[in-house]
Amino acid sequence: MTGKTHLAAGITAALALVQPQTASLAAACVIGGGLGGLVPDVDARASEQGRDARVAWLLLAAIVAASLLVDGFSIQSLWAGALDQAGPVPVIAAVVFVGTCMVGSLTPHRSFMHSILAAVILTASLWHSLPSLAAPFAVGFASHVALDLLNSKGVRILFPLKAGFSLGLCHSGGTIDHAIFLVCAFSAISLLSRVAL
Ligand SMILES: [Zn+2]
């Protein structure tokens, strides 16, 4: 799937499952879900990612900025949990998150960064650094892996086991990919419009 499809799917899945009732929670869903939807593909080589992935990350940056604006310039809701925790735990957890992504970017495509192991490490580190993003991130990450399973290239969900899984139903950039993007983008806007600002 293309980056924008993963981004839209991650946000939509987080909004649909977390069902945010406030603008702050909706912002956390958009940021955490979008991040979870994009992060697994840090393992794709630059040549494979191309322009599409860069556009998706830029889109996420714009969405994060817009979410924080909607949240009334109030980022306490995102940082509150971290600031409540005493000691070095939030900082260590943030370092673990970034470090895992950096190490993951060096691993083969659709292996460690598309596994349950990576999902657990990254979600746990977010839970201890930016707790409000943890659940939406986990949902976004799961949506990414679920969409990749539709492709023909195997996904090593059970890494370090070597087995790869795929349903072989579609390919990145194809009609199904575009259709999923449109459905998810429309659903995300629809779900966001129900949140009381
Ligand atoms: Zn992927």
Boltz pocket constraint, residues with backbone or C-beta under 6 A from the ligand:
constraints:
  - pocket:
      binder: B
      contacts: [[A, 40], [A, 41], [A, 110], [A, 114], [A, 144], [A, 148]]
      max_distance: 6.0
